[in-house]
Amino acid sequence: MGLTYVKIIIENPIKLLREEVELLVDTGATLPWIPKKILEKIGLEPIGRKKFKTISGELIERDVSFARVRYREAEAIVEVVMGEEGDSAVLGVVALESMGYRVNPITGELEYIGLLAL
């Protein structure tokens, strides 16, 4: 399976400003990482800071906020990491599952499976 990229709409849920952004789908990442410049452009401000462990084991800190993410017919408000220079722009598993999508391991495409209830 190769890399999966998707175009999503990232939106400020209060000001209703939005931008389209292309992200790498990364099911190993918990939260979406969106470049800070894009989030600031739509009027989002940090609401806090969190620590993250990189693949090399290093601890880093990044600002976080909340945004609405839209892909096709689905949308969800999720916590987003305000990526800094050099950070990858990725769509993590929380946003995928919150919108009802998963990566099909055979096609490498996103497929809508709906929201799951227990």
MODELLER restraints for C-alpha pairs under 7 A, 6 or more apart:
rsr = mdl.restraints
at = mdl.atoms
rsr.add(forms.Gaussian(group=physical.xy_distance, feature=features.Distance(at['CA:1:A'], at['CA:105:A']), mean=6.84, stdev=0.5))
rsr.add(forms.Gaussian(group=physical.xy_distance, feature=features.Distance(at['CA:1:A'], at['CA:106:A']), mean=6.88, stdev=0.5))
rsr.add(forms.Gaussian(group=physical.xy_distance, feature=features.Distance(at['CA:1:A'], at['CA:108:A']), mean=5.86, stdev=0.5))
rsr.add(forms.Gaussian(group=physical.xy_distance, feature=features.Distance(at['CA:2:A'], at['CA:108:A']), mean=6.63, stdev=0.5))
rsr.add(forms.Gaussian(group=physical.xy_distance, feature=features.Distance(at['CA:4:A'], at['CA:24:A']), mean=5.90, stdev=0.5))
rsr.add(forms.Gaussian(group=physical.xy_distance, feature=features.Distance(at['CA:4:A'], at['CA:25:A']), mean=5.53, stdev=0.5))
rsr.add(forms.Gaussian(group=physical.xy_distance, feature=features.Distance(at['CA:4:A'], at['CA:108:A']), mean=6.14, stdev=0.5))
rsr.add(forms.Gaussian(group=physical.xy_distance, feature=features.Distance(at['CA:4:A'], at['CA:109:A']), mean=6.58, stdev=0.5))
rsr.add(forms.Gaussian(group=physical.xy_distance, feature=features.Distance(at['CA:5:A'], at['CA:22:A']), mean=6.58, stdev=0.5))
rsr.add(forms.Gaussian(group=physical.xy_distance, feature=features.Distance(at['CA:5:A'], at['CA:23:A']), mean=5.47, stdev=0.5))
rsr.add(forms.Gaussian(group=physical.xy_distance, feature=features.Distance(at['CA:5:A'], at['CA:24:A']), mean=4.43, stdev=0.5))
rsr.add(forms.Gaussian(group=physical.xy_distance, feature=features.Distance(at['CA:5:A'], at['CA:25:A']), mean=5.76, stdev=0.5))
rsr.add(forms.Gaussian(group=physical.xy_distance, feature=features.Distance(at['CA:6:A'], at['CA:22:A']), mean=5.49, stdev=0.5))
rsr.add(forms.Gaussian(group=physical.xy_distance, feature=features.Distance(at['CA:6:A'], at['CA:23:A']), mean=5.54, stdev=0.5))
rsr.add(forms.Gaussian(group=physical.xy_distance, feature=features.Distance(at['CA:6:A'], at['CA:24:A']), mean=6.59, stdev=0.5))
rsr.add(forms.Gaussian(group=physical.xy_distance, feature=features.Distance(at['CA:7:A'], at['CA:20:A']), mean=6.54, stdev=0.5))
rsr.add(forms.Gaussian(group=physical.xy_distance, feature=features.Distance(at['CA:7:A'], at['CA:21:A']), mean=5.50, stdev=0.5))
rsr.add(forms.Gaussian(group=physical.xy_distance, feature=features.Distance(at['CA:7:A'], at['CA:22:A']), mean=4.24, stdev=0.5))
rsr.add(forms.Gaussian(group=physical.xy_distance, feature=features.Distance(at['CA:7:A'], at['CA:23:A']), mean=6.36, stdev=0.5))
rsr.add(forms.Gaussian(group=physical.xy_distance, feature=features.Distance(at['CA:8:A'], at['CA:20:A']), mean=5.65, stdev=0.5))
rsr.add(forms.Gaussian(group=physical.xy_distance, feature=features.Distance(at['CA:8:A'], at['CA:21:A']), mean=5.59, stdev=0.5))
rsr.add(forms.Gaussian(group=physical.xy_distance, feature=features.Distance(at['CA:8:A'], at['CA:22:A']), mean=6.34, stdev=0.5))
rsr.add(forms.Gaussian(group=physical.xy_distance, feature=features.Distance(at['CA:8:A'], at['CA:69:A']), mean=6.71, stdev=0.5))
rsr.add(forms.Gaussian(group=physical.xy_distance, feature=features.Distance(at['CA:8:A'], at['CA:70:A']), mean=5.62, stdev=0.5))
rsr.add(forms.Gaussian(group=physical.xy_distance, feature=features.Distance(at['CA:8:A'], at['CA:71:A']), mean=5.11, stdev=0.5))
rsr.add(forms.Gaussian(group=physical.xy_distance, feature=features.Distance(at['CA:9:A'], at['CA:18:A']), mean=6.52, stdev=0.5))
rsr.add(forms.Gaussian(group=physical.xy_distance, feature=features.Distance(at['CA:9:A'], at['CA:19:A']), mean=5.65, stdev=0.5))
rsr.add(forms.Gaussian(group=physical.xy_distance, feature=features.Distance(at['CA:9:A'], at['CA:20:A']), mean=4.45, stdev=0.5))
rsr.add(forms.Gaussian(group=physical.xy_distance, feature=features.Distance(at['CA:9:A'], at['CA:21:A']), mean=6.33, stdev=0.5))
rsr.add(forms.Gaussian(group=physical.xy_distance, feature=features.Distance(at['CA:9:A'], at['CA:69:A']), mean=5.75, stdev=0.5))
rsr.add(forms.Gaussian(group=physical.xy_distance, feature=features.Distance(at['CA:9:A'], at['CA:70:A']), mean=5.00, stdev=0.5))
rsr.add(forms.Gaussian(group=physical.xy_distance, feature=features.Distance(at['CA:9:A'], at['CA:71:A']), mean=6.68, stdev=0.5))
rsr.add(forms.Gaussian(group=physical.xy_distance, feature=features.Distance(at['CA:10:A'], at['CA:18:A']), mean=5.54, stdev=0.5))
rsr.add(forms.Gaussian(group=physical.xy_distance, feature=features.Distance(at['CA:10:A'], at['CA:19:A']), mean=5.49, stdev=0.5))
rsr.add(forms.Gaussian(group=physical.xy_distance, feature=features.Distance(at['CA:10:A'], at['CA:20:A']), mean=6.23, stdev=0.5))
rsr.add(forms.Gaussian(group=physical.xy_distance, feature=features.Distance(at['CA:10:A'], at['CA:67:A']), mean=6.59, stdev=0.5))
rsr.add(forms.Gaussian(group=physical.xy_distance, feature=features.Distance(at['CA:10:A'], at['CA:68:A']), mean=5.85, stdev=0.5))
rsr.add(forms.Gaussian(group=physical.xy_distance, feature=features.Distance(at['CA:10:A'], at['CA:69:A']), mean=4.81, stdev=0.5))
rsr.add(forms.Gaussian(group=physical.xy_distance, feature=features.Distance(at['CA:10:A'], at['CA:70:A']), mean=6.57, stdev=0.5))
rsr.add(forms.Gaussian(group=physical.xy_distance, feature=features.Distance(at['CA:11:A'], at['CA:17:A']), mean=5.61, stdev=0.5))
rsr.add(forms.Gaussian(group=physical.xy_distance, feature=features.Distance(at['CA:11:A'], at['CA:18:A']), mean=4.14, stdev=0.5))
rsr.add(forms.Gaussian(group=physical.xy_distance, feature=features.Distance(at['CA:11:A'], at['CA:19:A']), mean=6.55, stdev=0.5))
rsr.add(forms.Gaussian(group=physical.xy_distance, feature=features.Distance(at['CA:11:A'], at['CA:42:A']), mean=6.89, stdev=0.5))
rsr.add(forms.Gaussian(group=physical.xy_distance, feature=features.Distance(at['CA:11:A'], at['CA:67:A']), mean=5.74, stdev=0.5))
rsr.add(forms.Gaussian(group=physical.xy_distance, feature=features.Distance(at['CA:11:A'], at['CA:68:A']), mean=5.00, stdev=0.5))
rsr.add(forms.Gaussian(group=physical.xy_distance, feature=features.Distance(at['CA:11:A'], at['CA:69:A']), mean=6.37, stdev=0.5))
rsr.add(forms.Gaussian(group=physical.xy_distance, feature=features.Distance(at['CA:12:A'], at['CA:18:A']), mean=6.33, stdev=0.5))
rsr.add(forms.Gaussian(group=physical.xy_distance, feature=features.Distance(at['CA:12:A'], at['CA:42:A']), mean=5.97, stdev=0.5))
rsr.add(forms.Gaussian(group=physical.xy_distance, feature=features.Distance(at['CA:12:A'], at['CA:43:A']), mean=6.65, stdev=0.5))
rsr.add(forms.Gaussian(group=physical.xy_distance, feature=features.Distance(at['CA:12:A'], at['CA:44:A']), mean=6.26, stdev=0.5))
rsr.add(forms.Gaussian(group=physical.xy_distance, feature=features.Distance(at['CA:12:A'], at['CA:67:A']), mean=5.41, stdev=0.5))
rsr.add(forms.Gaussian(group=physical.xy_distance, feature=features.Distance(at['CA:12:A'], at['CA:68:A']), mean=6.36, stdev=0.5))
rsr.add(forms.Gaussian(group=physical.xy_distance, feature=features.Distance(at['CA:13:A'], at['CA:67:A']), mean=6.08, stdev=0.5))
rsr.add(forms.Gaussian(group=physical.xy_distance, feature=features.Distance(at['CA:13:A'], at['CA:68:A']), mean=5.81, stdev=0.5))
rsr.add(forms.Gaussian(group=physical.xy_distance, feature=features.Distance(at['CA:17:A'], at['CA:42:A']), mean=5.03, stdev=0.5))
rsr.add(forms.Gaussian(group=physical.xy_distance, feature=features.Distance(at['CA:18:A'], at['CA:42:A']), mean=5.81, stdev=0.5))
rsr.add(forms.Gaussian(group=physical.xy_distance, feature=features.Distance(at['CA:23:A'], at['CA:89:A']), mean=5.42, stdev=0.5))
rsr.add(forms.Gaussian(group=physical.xy_distance, feature=features.Distance(at['CA:23:A'], at['CA:90:A']), mean=4.83, stdev=0.5))
rsr.add(forms.Gaussian(group=physical.xy_distance, feature=features.Distance(at['CA:23:A'], at['CA:91:A']), mean=5.81, stdev=0.5))
rsr.add(forms.Gaussian(group=physical.xy_distance, feature=features.Distance(at['CA:24:A'], at['CA:89:A']), mean=6.46, stdev=0.5))
rsr.add(forms.Gaussian(group=physical.xy_distance, feature=features.Distance(at['CA:24:A'], at['CA:90:A']), mean=4.63, stdev=0.5))
rsr.add(forms.Gaussian(group=physical.xy_distance, feature=features.Distance(at['CA:24:A'], at['CA:91:A']), mean=6.03, stdev=0.5))
rsr.add(forms.Gaussian(group=physical.xy_distance, feature=features.Distance(at['CA:25:A'], at['CA:90:A']), mean=5.69, stdev=0.5))
rsr.add(forms.Gaussian(group=physical.xy_distance, feature=features.Distance(at['CA:25:A'], at['CA:91:A']), mean=4.81, stdev=0.5))
rsr.add(forms.Gaussian(group=physical.xy_distance, feature=features.Distance(at['CA:25:A'], at['CA:92:A']), mean=6.43, stdev=0.5))
rsr.add(forms.Gaussian(group=physical.xy_distance, feature=features.Distance(at['CA:26:A'], at['CA:90:A']), mean=6.02, stdev=0.5))
rsr.add(forms.Gaussian(group=physical.xy_distance, feature=features.Distance(at['CA:26:A'], at['CA:91:A']), mean=5.85, stdev=0.5))
rsr.add(forms.Gaussian(group=physical.xy_distance, feature=features.Distance(at['CA:26:A'], at['CA:92:A']), mean=5.27, stdev=0.5))
rsr.add(forms.Gaussian(group=physical.xy_distance, feature=features.Distance(at['CA:27:A'], at['CA:92:A']), mean=5.54, stdev=0.5))
rsr.add(forms.Gaussian(group=physical.xy_distance, feature=features.Distance(at['CA:27:A'], at['CA:93:A']), mean=4.95, stdev=0.5))
rsr.add(forms.Gaussian(group=physical.xy_distance, feature=features.Distance(at['CA:29:A'], at['CA:92:A']), mean=4.66, stdev=0.5))
rsr.add(forms.Gaussian(group=physical.xy_distance, feature=features.Distance(at['CA:29:A'], at['CA:93:A']), mean=6.26, stdev=0.5))
rsr.add(forms.Gaussian(group=physical.xy_distance, feature=features.Distance(at['CA:30:A'], at['CA:92:A']), mean=4.94, stdev=0.5))
rsr.add(forms.Gaussian(group=physical.xy_distance, feature=features.Distance(at['CA:30:A'], at['CA:93:A']), mean=5.29, stdev=0.5))
rsr.add(forms.Gaussian(group=physical.xy_distance, feature=features.Distance(at['CA:30:A'], at['CA:94:A']), mean=5.74, stdev=0.5))
rsr.add(forms.Gaussian(group=physical.xy_distance, feature=features.Distance(at['CA:31:A'], at['CA:79:A']), mean=6.75, stdev=0.5))
rsr.add(forms.Gaussian(group=physical.xy_distance, feature=features.Distance(at['CA:31:A'], at['CA:80:A']), mean=5.93, stdev=0.5))
rsr.add(forms.Gaussian(group=physical.xy_distance, feature=features.Distance(at['CA:31:A'], at['CA:81:A']), mean=6.71, stdev=0.5))
rsr.add(forms.Gaussian(group=physical.xy_distance, feature=features.Distance(at['CA:31:A'], at['CA:91:A']), mean=6.92, stdev=0.5))
rsr.add(forms.Gaussian(group=physical.xy_distance, feature=features.Distance(at['CA:31:A'], at['CA:92:A']), mean=4.63, stdev=0.5))
rsr.add(forms.Gaussian(group=physical.xy_distance, feature=features.Distance(at['CA:31:A'], at['CA:93:A']), mean=6.58, stdev=0.5))
rsr.add(forms.Gaussian(group=physical.xy_distance, feature=features.Distance(at['CA:31:A'], at['CA:94:A']), mean=5.79, stdev=0.5))
rsr.add(forms.Gaussian(group=physical.xy_distance, feature=features.Distance(at['CA:31:A'], at['CA:95:A']), mean=6.87, stdev=0.5))
rsr.add(forms.Gaussian(group=physical.xy_distance, feature=features.Distance(at['CA:32:A'], at['CA:80:A']), mean=5.21, stdev=0.5))
rsr.add(forms.Gaussian(group=physical.xy_distance, feature=features.Distance(at['CA:32:A'], at['CA:81:A']), mean=6.13, stdev=0.5))
rsr.add(forms.Gaussian(group=physical.xy_distance, feature=features.Distance(at['CA:32:A'], at['CA:90:A']), mean=5.44, stdev=0.5))
rsr.add(forms.Gaussian(group=physical.xy_distance, feature=features.Distance(at['CA:32:A'], at['CA:91:A']), mean=4.37, stdev=0.5))
rsr.add(forms.Gaussian(group=physical.xy_distance, feature=features.Distance(at['CA:32:A'], at['CA:92:A']), mean=4.63, stdev=0.5))
rsr.add(forms.Gaussian(group=physical.xy_distance, feature=features.Distance(at['CA:32:A'], at['CA:95:A']), mean=6.77, stdev=0.5))
rsr.add(forms.Gaussian(group=physical.xy_distance, feature=features.Distance(at['CA:33:A'], at['CA:80:A']), mean=6.03, stdev=0.5))
rsr.add(forms.Gaussian(group=physical.xy_distance, feature=features.Distance(at['CA:33:A'], at['CA:81:A']), mean=4.69, stdev=0.5))
rsr.add(forms.Gaussian(group=physical.xy_distance, feature=features.Distance(at['CA:33:A'], at['CA:82:A']), mean=6.19, stdev=0.5))
rsr.add(forms.Gaussian(group=physical.xy_distance, feature=features.Distance(at['CA:33:A'], at['CA:83:A']), mean=5.52, stdev=0.5))
rsr.add(forms.Gaussian(group=physical.xy_distance, feature=features.Distance(at['CA:33:A'], at['CA:88:A']), mean=6.96, stdev=0.5))
rsr.add(forms.Gaussian(group=physical.xy_distance, feature=features.Distance(at['CA:33:A'], at['CA:89:A']), mean=5.09, stdev=0.5))
rsr.add(forms.Gaussian(group=physical.xy_distance, feature=features.Distance(at['CA:33:A'], at['CA:90:A']), mean=5.11, stdev=0.5))
rsr.add(forms.Gaussian(group=physical.xy_distance, feature=features.Distance(at['CA:33:A'], at['CA:91:A']), mean=6.56, stdev=0.5))
rsr.add(forms.Gaussian(group=physical.xy_distance, feature=features.Distance(at['CA:34:A'], at['CA:80:A']), mean=6.88, stdev=0.5))
rsr.add(forms.Gaussian(group=physical.xy_distance, feature=features.Distance(at['CA:34:A'], at['CA:81:A']), mean=6.19, stdev=0.5))
rsr.add(forms.Gaussian(group=physical.xy_distance, feature=features.Distance(at['CA:34:A'], at['CA:82:A']), mean=5.58, stdev=0.5))
rsr.add(forms.Gaussian(group=physical.xy_distance, feature=features.Distance(at['CA:34:A'], at['CA:83:A']), mean=5.32, stdev=0.5))
rsr.add(forms.Gaussian(group=physical.xy_distance, feature=features.Distance(at['CA:34:A'], at['CA:89:A']), mean=5.24, stdev=0.5))
rsr.add(forms.Gaussian(group=physical.xy_distance, feature=features.Distance(at['CA:34:A'], at['CA:90:A']), mean=6.85, stdev=0.5))
rsr.add(forms.Gaussian(group=physical.xy_distance, feature=features.Distance(at['CA:35:A'], at['CA:82:A']), mean=5.76, stdev=0.5))
rsr.add(forms.Gaussian(group=physical.xy_distance, feature=features.Distance(at['CA:35:A'], at['CA:83:A']), mean=4.40, stdev=0.5))
rsr.add(forms.Gaussian(group=physical.xy_distance, feature=features.Distance(at['CA:35:A'], at['CA:84:A']), mean=6.19, stdev=0.5))
rsr.add(forms.Gaussian(group=physical.xy_distance, feature=features.Distance(at['CA:35:A'], at['CA:89:A']), mean=6.45, stdev=0.5))
rsr.add(forms.Gaussian(group=physical.xy_distance, feature=features.Distance(at['CA:36:A'], at['CA:82:A']), mean=4.51, stdev=0.5))
rsr.add(forms.Gaussian(group=physical.xy_distance, feature=features.Distance(at['CA:36:A'], at['CA:83:A']), mean=5.13, stdev=0.5))
rsr.add(forms.Gaussian(group=physical.xy_distance, feature=features.Distance(at['CA:36:A'], at['CA:84:A']), mean=6.10, stdev=0.5))
rsr.add(forms.Gaussian(group=physical.xy_distance, feature=features.Distance(at['CA:45:A'], at['CA:65:A']), mean=6.54, stdev=0.5))
rsr.add(forms.Gaussian(group=physical.xy_distance, feature=features.Distance(at['CA:46:A'], at['CA:63:A']), mean=5.54, stdev=0.5))
rsr.add(forms.Gaussian(group=physical.xy_distance, feature=features.Distance(at['CA:46:A'], at['CA:64:A']), mean=5.36, stdev=0.5))
rsr.add(forms.Gaussian(group=physical.xy_distance, feature=features.Distance(at['CA:46:A'], at['CA:65:A']), mean=5.05, stdev=0.5))
rsr.add(forms.Gaussian(group=physical.xy_distance, feature=features.Distance(at['CA:47:A'], at['CA:64:A']), mean=6.02, stdev=0.5))
rsr.add(forms.Gaussian(group=physical.xy_distance, feature=features.Distance(at['CA:47:A'], at['CA:65:A']), mean=5.24, stdev=0.5))
rsr.add(forms.Gaussian(group=physical.xy_distance, feature=features.Distance(at['CA:48:A'], at['CA:63:A']), mean=5.73, stdev=0.5))
rsr.add(forms.Gaussian(group=physical.xy_distance, feature=features.Distance(at['CA:48:A'], at['CA:64:A']), mean=5.55, stdev=0.5))
rsr.add(forms.Gaussian(group=physical.xy_distance, feature=features.Distance(at['CA:49:A'], at['CA:61:A']), mean=6.47, stdev=0.5))
rsr.add(forms.Gaussian(group=physical.xy_distance, feature=features.Distance(at['CA:49:A'], at['CA:62:A']), mean=5.45, stdev=0.5))
rsr.add(forms.Gaussian(group=physical.xy_distance, feature=features.Distance(at['CA:49:A'], at['CA:63:A']), mean=4.32, stdev=0.5))
rsr.add(forms.Gaussian(group=physical.xy_distance, feature=features.Distance(at['CA:49:A'], at['CA:64:A']), mean=5.69, stdev=0.5))
rsr.add(forms.Gaussian(group=physical.xy_distance, feature=features.Distance(at['CA:50:A'], at['CA:61:A']), mean=5.47, stdev=0.5))
rsr.add(forms.Gaussian(group=physical.xy_distance, feature=features.Distance(at['CA:50:A'], at['CA:62:A']), mean=5.69, stdev=0.5))
rsr.add(forms.Gaussian(group=physical.xy_distance, feature=features.Distance(at['CA:50:A'], at['CA:63:A']), mean=6.52, stdev=0.5))
rsr.add(forms.Gaussian(group=physical.xy_distance, feature=features.Distance(at['CA:50:A'], at['CA:64:A']), mean=6.98, stdev=0.5))
rsr.add(forms.Gaussian(group=physical.xy_distance, feature=features.Distance(at['CA:51:A'], at['CA:59:A']), mean=6.42, stdev=0.5))
rsr.add(forms.Gaussian(group=physical.xy_distance, feature=features.Distance(at['CA:51:A'], at['CA:60:A']), mean=5.53, stdev=0.5))
rsr.add(forms.Gaussian(group=physical.xy_distance, feature=features.Distance(at['CA:51:A'], at['CA:61:A']), mean=4.40, stdev=0.5))
rsr.add(forms.Gaussian(group=physical.xy_distance, feature=features.Distance(at['CA:51:A'], at['CA:62:A']), mean=6.63, stdev=0.5))
rsr.add(forms.Gaussian(group=physical.xy_distance, feature=features.Distance(at['CA:52:A'], at['CA:59:A']), mean=5.58, stdev=0.5))
rsr.add(forms.Gaussian(group=physical.xy_distance, feature=features.Distance(at['CA:52:A'], at['CA:60:A']), mean=5.35, stdev=0.5))
rsr.add(forms.Gaussian(group=physical.xy_distance, feature=features.Distance(at['CA:52:A'], at['CA:61:A']), mean=6.17, stdev=0.5))
rsr.add(forms.Gaussian(group=physical.xy_distance, feature=features.Distance(at['CA:53:A'], at['CA:59:A']), mean=4.61, stdev=0.5))
rsr.add(forms.Gaussian(group=physical.xy_distance, feature=features.Distance(at['CA:53:A'], at['CA:60:A']), mean=6.42, stdev=0.5))
rsr.add(forms.Gaussian(group=physical.xy_distance, feature=features.Distance(at['CA:62:A'], at['CA:81:A']), mean=6.55, stdev=0.5))
rsr.add(forms.Gaussian(group=physical.xy_distance, feature=features.Distance(at['CA:62:A'], at['CA:82:A']), mean=6.45, stdev=0.5))
rsr.add(forms.Gaussian(group=physical.xy_distance, feature=features.Distance(at['CA:63:A'], at['CA:81:A']), mean=6.13, stdev=0.5))
rsr.add(forms.Gaussian(group=physical.xy_distance, feature=features.Distance(at['CA:63:A'], at['CA:82:A']), mean=5.38, stdev=0.5))
rsr.add(forms.Gaussian(group=physical.xy_distance, feature=features.Distance(at['CA:64:A'], at['CA:79:A']), mean=6.74, stdev=0.5))
rsr.add(forms.Gaussian(group=physical.xy_distance, feature=features.Distance(at['CA:64:A'], at['CA:80:A']), mean=5.58, stdev=0.5))
rsr.add(forms.Gaussian(group=physical.xy_distance, feature=features.Distance(at['CA:64:A'], at['CA:81:A']), mean=4.56, stdev=0.5))
rsr.add(forms.Gaussian(group=physical.xy_distance, feature=features.Distance(at['CA:64:A'], at['CA:82:A']), mean=5.52, stdev=0.5))
rsr.add(forms.Gaussian(group=physical.xy_distance, feature=features.Distance(at['CA:65:A'], at['CA:79:A']), mean=5.67, stdev=0.5))
rsr.add(forms.Gaussian(group=physical.xy_distance, feature=features.Distance(at['CA:65:A'], at['CA:80:A']), mean=5.44, stdev=0.5))
rsr.add(forms.Gaussian(group=physical.xy_distance, feature=features.Distance(at['CA:65:A'], at['CA:81:A']), mean=6.66, stdev=0.5))
rsr.add(forms.Gaussian(group=physical.xy_distance, feature=features.Distance(at['CA:66:A'], at['CA:77:A']), mean=6.66, stdev=0.5))
rsr.add(forms.Gaussian(group=physical.xy_distance, feature=features.Distance(at['CA:66:A'], at['CA:78:A']), mean=5.53, stdev=0.5))
rsr.add(forms.Gaussian(group=physical.xy_distance, feature=features.Distance(at['CA:66:A'], at['CA:79:A']), mean=4.38, stdev=0.5))
rsr.add(forms.Gaussian(group=physical.xy_distance, feature=features.Distance(at['CA:66:A'], at['CA:80:A']), mean=5.65, stdev=0.5))
rsr.add(forms.Gaussian(group=physical.xy_distance, feature=features.Distance(at['CA:67:A'], at['CA:77:A']), mean=5.43, stdev=0.5))
rsr.add(forms.Gaussian(group=physical.xy_distance, feature=features.Distance(at['CA:67:A'], at['CA:78:A']), mean=5.72, stdev=0.5))
rsr.add(forms.Gaussian(group=physical.xy_distance, feature=features.Distance(at['CA:67:A'], at['CA:79:A']), mean=6.49, stdev=0.5))
rsr.add(forms.Gaussian(group=physical.xy_distance, feature=features.Distance(at['CA:67:A'], at['CA:80:A']), mean=6.61, stdev=0.5))
rsr.add(forms.Gaussian(group=physical.xy_distance, feature=features.Distance(at['CA:68:A'], at['CA:75:A']), mean=6.71, stdev=0.5))
rsr.add(forms.Gaussian(group=physical.xy_distance, feature=features.Distance(at['CA:68:A'], at['CA:76:A']), mean=5.46, stdev=0.5))
rsr.add(forms.Gaussian(group=physical.xy_distance, feature=features.Distance(at['CA:68:A'], at['CA:77:A']), mean=4.15, stdev=0.5))
rsr.add(forms.Gaussian(group=physical.xy_distance, feature=features.Distance(at['CA:68:A'], at['CA:78:A']), mean=6.31, stdev=0.5))
rsr.add(forms.Gaussian(group=physical.xy_distance, feature=features.Distance(at['CA:69:A'], at['CA:75:A']), mean=5.44, stdev=0.5))
rsr.add(forms.Gaussian(group=physical.xy_distance, feature=features.Distance(at['CA:69:A'], at['CA:76:A']), mean=5.53, stdev=0.5))
rsr.add(forms.Gaussian(group=physical.xy_distance, feature=features.Distance(at['CA:69:A'], at['CA:77:A']), mean=6.24, stdev=0.5))
rsr.add(forms.Gaussian(group=physical.xy_distance, feature=features.Distance(at['CA:70:A'], at['CA:76:A']), mean=6.80, stdev=0.5))
rsr.add(forms.Gaussian(group=physical.xy_distance, feature=features.Distance(at['CA:74:A'], at['CA:99:A']), mean=5.32, stdev=0.5))
rsr.add(forms.Gaussian(group=physical.xy_distance, feature=features.Distance(at['CA:75:A'], at['CA:99:A']), mean=5.46, stdev=0.5))
rsr.add(forms.Gaussian(group=physical.xy_distance, feature=features.Distance(at['CA:76:A'], at['CA:98:A']), mean=5.94, stdev=0.5))
rsr.add(forms.Gaussian(group=physical.xy_distance, feature=features.Distance(at['CA:76:A'], at['CA:99:A']), mean=5.73, stdev=0.5))
rsr.add(forms.Gaussian(group=physical.xy_distance, feature=features.Distance(at['CA:78:A'], at['CA:95:A']), mean=6.32, stdev=0.5))
rsr.add(forms.Gaussian(group=physical.xy_distance, feature=features.Distance(at['CA:96:A'], at['CA:102:A']), mean=6.28, stdev=0.5))
rsr.add(forms.Gaussian(group=physical.xy_distance, feature=features.Distance(at['CA:100:A'], at['CA:112:A']), mean=5.77, stdev=0.5))
rsr.add(forms.Gaussian(group=physical.xy_distance, feature=features.Distance(at['CA:100:A'], at['CA:113:A']), mean=5.57, stdev=0.5))
rsr.add(forms.Gaussian(group=physical.xy_distance, feature=features.Distance(at['CA:100:A'], at['CA:114:A']), mean=4.26, stdev=0.5))
rsr.add(forms.Gaussian(group=physical.xy_distance, feature=features.Distance(at['CA:100:A'], at['CA:115:A']), mean=4.77, stdev=0.5))
rsr.add(forms.Gaussian(group=physical.xy_distance, feature=features.Distance(at['CA:101:A'], at['CA:110:A']), mean=6.21, stdev=0.5))
rsr.add(forms.Gaussian(group=physical.xy_distance, feature=features.Distance(at['CA:101:A'], at['CA:111:A']), mean=5.48, stdev=0.5))
rsr.add(forms.Gaussian(group=physical.xy_distance, feature=features.Distance(at['CA:101:A'], at['CA:112:A']), mean=4.48, stdev=0.5))
rsr.add(forms.Gaussian(group=physical.xy_distance, feature=features.Distance(at['CA:101:A'], at['CA:113:A']), mean=5.64, stdev=0.5))
rsr.add(forms.Gaussian(group=physical.xy_distance, feature=features.Distance(at['CA:101:A'], at['CA:114:A']), mean=6.73, stdev=0.5))
rsr.add(forms.Gaussian(group=physical.xy_distance, feature=features.Distance(at['CA:102:A'], at['CA:110:A']), mean=5.54, stdev=0.5))
rsr.add(forms.Gaussian(group=physical.xy_distance, feature=features.Distance(at['CA:102:A'], at['CA:111:A']), mean=5.62, stdev=0.5))
rsr.add(forms.Gaussian(group=physical.xy_distance, feature=features.Distance(at['CA:102:A'], at['CA:112:A']), mean=6.66, stdev=0.5))
rsr.add(forms.Gaussian(group=physical.xy_distance, feature=features.Distance(at['CA:103:A'], at['CA:109:A']), mean=5.64, stdev=0.5))
rsr.add(forms.Gaussian(group=physical.xy_distance, feature=features.Distance(at['CA:103:A'], at['CA:110:A']), mean=4.53, stdev=0.5))
rsr.add(forms.Gaussian(group=physical.xy_distance, feature=features.Distance(at['CA:103:A'], at['CA:111:A']), mean=6.24, stdev=0.5))
rsr.add(forms.Gaussian(group=physical.xy_distance, feature=features.Distance(at['CA:104:A'], at['CA:110:A']), mean=6.01, stdev=0.5))
rsr.add(forms.Gaussian(group=physical.xy_distance, feature=features.Distance(at['CA:104:A'], at['CA:111:A']), mean=6.35, stdev=0.5))
